[in-house]
Structure formats: structure tokens, C-alpha cells
Amino acid sequence: MTNIIFGLFLYFPEDKTEYIPAAISFMAFFIAAVLTMRLIIKISKRQEEKAKQFEEQLKKQQAKD
């Protein structure tokens, strides 16, 4: 019974060229994910720097008052 159920979900083709479109789409999504993560990290660092500058500005302003 389990062989029949797993047989519905697992498909290993005899012709290995059928893996090529899957590999291409995997690489495209993987590269997009890496680039998106790098973009998020870059934006996060930029926002962190702005927050630090704003915090320093507030500290200087409070020291004057």
C-alpha cells in the first residue's frame, strides 16, 4: 500500500535530460533568493547607520539642553 502511495509522489525518469528544466528553474530561484537576501542585508545596514546617526544627534541635542 505504501509503495502505491509513494509511487504517486516520487518520479525518477529514465531519461535524465528531464532534470535539466528543473535544474535551470532551481538555479534561477536560488540566485534570485541570494540576491534578494543580499539586498535586504544592504538596506538593513543602511537603516542601522541612519538610526545610529539619529541617535547621536538626539544625544548631542539633549546634552545642550
ABEGO torsion letter per residue (X at the ends): XAAAAAAAABBBBABAAAAAAAAAAAAAAAAAAAAAAAAAAAAAAAAAAAAAAAAAAAAAAAAAX
